Amino acid sequence: MFGTTFYHGTTKKLIVAFGSVFNNIHVIRSESDGTLIKDIQVPLAYESRKKYLARLIQDSKKNRQVPRMGFILTGLEADYTRSVNQMNEYTFTSATPNKATIMYTPIPYNFNFTLDVYVDYMDDGLQIIEQILPYFQPDFNIVVEEVPELEIRRDIPIELTGLNMVDEFEGDFSEQRIVNWQLDFVIKGWIYPPVREQGVVATVTTNYSTPDIVDEAGEQIPQPWFQLGTGI
């Protein structure tokens, strides 16, 4: 309908960036005297809580991989409190001779994410949560290269907006119990309009004249108009 096909992959980049924040969390299990038993790097997947729990219930022995984490984009909404004049244009140099790259102002959007933490033991969950919470006061900044061809990079804040803990179980409580921590986040990102090219200004023409001169008899002597042209 709009006549222009384009895709900057902005949302995909934010999903990847969000996941990268939580992809190196560990759980330590040790004896009472402090002897290390196991160091577990918590796996992270792009999946919803309902999907994981349904898979767990369907085949608990095969799919019972805990501790683990899953995250998903739950929605997005325009945030016009961060908006500026939408008719403003950004101009960039172009690889095409005598062309300039033009793009209108991006639109501010809030991207809502949910991160779920699944554990068998409460202490595992507390270890994971304590490795996350100190970095959000209330937000954590990441750098995202949003439009690589224009070298547009931006600091994007990730804000923690909610935290809940529930016990999930189905059937025999001792076999199916999963402690689920749910963390809600908002990424304050941007959606970019299409990039277009236009010709640069090659010639500027200016018309001007000098003031009329008055002779000794008091009569005005008209002066000619001049035209100044500048070419690039």
matplotlib code that plots the C-alpha trace (Angstrom):
import matplotlib.pyplot as plt

x = [0.0, 2.8, 4.8, 8.2, 9.5, 12.1, 13.3, 15.8, 15.4, 15.1, 12.9, 15.0, 18.2, 16.5, 15.5, 19.0, 20.4, 18.0, 18.9, 22.6, 22.3, 21.2, 23.2, 26.1, 24.4, 25.7, 24.3, 26.8, 26.0, 28.4, 28.7, 28.0, 31.7, 32.0, 33.3, 32.2, 29.9, 28.7, 28.9, 25.9, 25.7, 21.9, 20.7, 18.6, 15.9, 13.4, 10.2, 7.1, 6.3, 3.2, 5.2, 7.9, 5.4, 3.3, 6.4, 7.5, 4.2, 4.0, 7.4, 8.8, 11.8, 13.1, 12.3, 13.1, 16.1, 16.3, 17.6, 16.9, 15.6, 13.3, 12.3, 9.8, 8.7, 5.1, 4.2, 5.1, 3.5, 4.2, 5.7, 4.9, 6.4, 9.8, 8.7, 10.0, 8.9, 8.2, 9.0, 12.6, 15.1, 18.5, 20.9, 23.8, 26.4, 25.7, 27.9, 26.1, 27.8, 25.8, 23.3, 22.4, 20.7, 17.6, 15.6, 12.8, 12.8, 12.4, 9.3, 9.8, 8.4, 8.4, 9.1, 7.8, 9.7, 9.1, 12.0, 11.1, 13.4, 12.7, 14.4, 13.8, 15.4, 14.7, 18.4, 19.0, 16.4, 17.7, 21.2, 19.9, 17.8, 20.6, 22.8, 20.2, 18.6, 21.7, 22.1, 18.7, 18.3, 15.8, 17.4, 20.5, 21.8, 22.9, 24.4, 22.5, 23.6, 20.2, 20.9, 24.4, 24.5, 24.1, 26.2, 23.4, 24.2, 22.1, 22.2, 19.0, 17.7, 16.2, 14.0, 12.9, 9.2, 8.0, 9.1, 6.9, 7.5, 5.1, 5.2, 4.1, 3.2, 1.1, 0.1, 2.5, 3.9, 7.3, 7.9, 6.5, 7.3, 8.9, 9.6, 9.1, 10.4, 8.9, 10.6, 9.0, 11.1, 10.6, 13.1, 12.8, 13.6, 12.9, 11.3, 13.0, 11.3, 12.7, 15.9, 15.7, 18.1, 17.8, 20.1, 22.4, 22.1, 24.3, 23.6, 22.5, 21.3, 20.8, 19.3, 20.2, 20.4, 22.2, 20.3, 19.4, 21.8, 20.6, 22.4, 23.2, 19.7, 18.1, 16.9, 17.3, 19.4, 18.2, 20.8, 20.9, 20.0, 22.7, 22.5, 25.1, 25.3, 27.4, 27.8, 29.0]
y = [0.0, 2.4, 1.6, 1.0, -2.4, -2.2, -4.1, -2.8, -5.9, -3.6, -5.8, -8.9, -7.0, -6.1, -9.7, -10.8, -8.0, -8.8, -12.5, -11.7, -9.9, -13.1, -15.8, -16.2, -16.9, -19.8, -21.8, -23.2, -26.3, -27.1, -29.1, -27.6, -27.1, -25.1, -27.9, -27.4, -30.1, -28.6, -25.3, -25.1, -22.5, -21.9, -22.5, -19.8, -20.2, -18.1, -19.7, -18.8, -20.2, -22.0, -23.8, -25.0, -26.2, -28.0, -29.8, -30.6, -32.1, -34.1, -35.8, -34.8, -37.1, -36.1, -32.4, -31.7, -29.4, -27.2, -24.8, -23.0, -19.7, -18.7, -15.3, -14.0, -10.7, -10.2, -7.0, -3.4, 0.0, 3.5, 5.8, 9.3, 10.9, 10.4, 11.6, 14.6, 16.3, 13.5, 15.7, 16.2, 14.5, 12.9, 13.3, 11.0, 10.7, 8.2, 5.8, 6.9, 10.0, 13.2, 11.5, 12.0, 9.4, 10.8, 9.3, 10.7, 10.7, 7.2, 6.4, 5.6, 2.2, 0.3, -3.4, -5.7, -8.8, -11.5, -13.6, -16.9, -18.7, -22.4, -24.2, -27.3, -25.8, -22.5, -21.7, -22.1, -19.5, -17.1, -17.4, -16.5, -13.7, -12.1, -12.2, -10.1, -7.6, -5.5, -4.4, -2.8, 0.4, 0.5, 0.1, -1.4, 0.1, -1.8, -0.5, -1.6, -1.0, -0.3, 0.7, -0.6, 0.9, 4.3, 3.5, 4.4, 3.1, 3.9, 3.3, 1.4, 1.1, -2.1, -1.4, -4.0, -3.4, -6.5, -9.7, -12.6, -16.1, -19.0, -22.8, -24.7, -28.4, -31.0, -34.4, -35.7, -32.6, -34.2, -35.1, -32.2, -29.2, -26.3, -23.0, -20.2, -16.7, -14.3, -11.0, -8.3, -5.8, -2.9, -2.0, 1.7, 1.3, 2.8, 1.8, 3.3, 4.5, 3.6, 5.1, 7.0, 8.7, 12.1, 14.3, 16.8, 20.5, 21.0, 24.7, 27.7, 30.8, 34.1, 37.3, 40.7, 44.3, 47.4, 50.4, 53.1, 56.0, 59.7, 62.1, 65.8, 66.9, 64.6, 62.1, 58.3, 56.3, 52.7, 50.0, 46.7, 43.3, 40.8, 37.0, 34.9, 31.2, 28.6, 25.1, 22.0]
z = [0.0, 0.9, -2.2, -0.4, 0.7, 3.5, 6.5, 9.1, 11.4, 14.4, 16.5, 15.7, 16.8, 20.1, 20.7, 20.2, 22.3, 25.2, 25.2, 25.2, 28.5, 30.3, 28.4, 30.9, 34.2, 36.4, 39.3, 41.8, 43.9, 46.8, 49.9, 53.3, 53.8, 50.6, 48.4, 44.8, 43.4, 40.2, 38.2, 35.9, 33.1, 32.9, 29.3, 27.7, 25.0, 23.2, 24.4, 26.4, 29.9, 28.6, 25.9, 28.3, 30.9, 28.3, 27.0, 30.6, 31.5, 28.3, 28.8, 32.2, 32.1, 28.7, 28.9, 32.6, 32.1, 35.1, 36.0, 32.7, 31.5, 28.7, 27.3, 24.8, 23.3, 24.5, 22.7, 21.8, 22.0, 20.8, 23.4, 22.1, 25.3, 23.7, 20.2, 18.4, 15.2, 12.7, 9.7, 10.8, 8.4, 8.9, 6.0, 5.4, 2.7, 0.0, -1.9, -5.1, -6.7, -6.4, -4.1, -0.4, 1.9, 3.7, 6.5, 8.6, 12.4, 13.9, 16.0, 19.7, 20.8, 24.1, 23.6, 26.4, 27.3, 29.8, 31.2, 33.0, 35.3, 36.0, 38.9, 41.1, 44.2, 45.7, 46.2, 42.5, 41.7, 44.3, 42.9, 39.4, 40.6, 42.6, 39.5, 37.6, 40.0, 40.9, 37.3, 37.0, 39.0, 37.4, 33.9, 32.2, 28.9, 25.9, 22.6, 19.5, 15.9, 14.6, 11.0, 10.1, 6.6, 8.1, 11.1, 13.5, 17.0, 20.1, 23.8, 24.5, 28.1, 29.4, 32.4, 34.9, 35.6, 37.6, 39.4, 40.5, 41.9, 41.6, 42.1, 39.0, 39.4, 37.7, 39.1, 41.7, 43.3, 44.2, 40.5, 38.6, 40.9, 39.1, 40.8, 38.3, 38.6, 36.1, 35.3, 33.2, 31.2, 28.8, 26.2, 25.1, 21.4, 18.1, 14.8, 11.8, 8.5, 5.1, 3.8, 0.5, -1.8, -3.4, -5.5, -3.8, -4.5, -7.6, -8.4, -6.3, -8.0, -6.1, -7.5, -5.9, -6.8, -5.5, -4.2, -6.7, -6.9, -6.6, -9.0, -8.3, -9.6, -7.1, -9.6, -9.0, -11.4, -11.5, -11.0, -12.8, -11.2, -10.8, -10.8, -9.0, -9.7, -7.9, -9.2, -7.5]

ax = plt.figure().add_subplot(projection="3d")
ax.plot(x, y, z, "-o")
ax.set_aspect("equal")
plt.show()
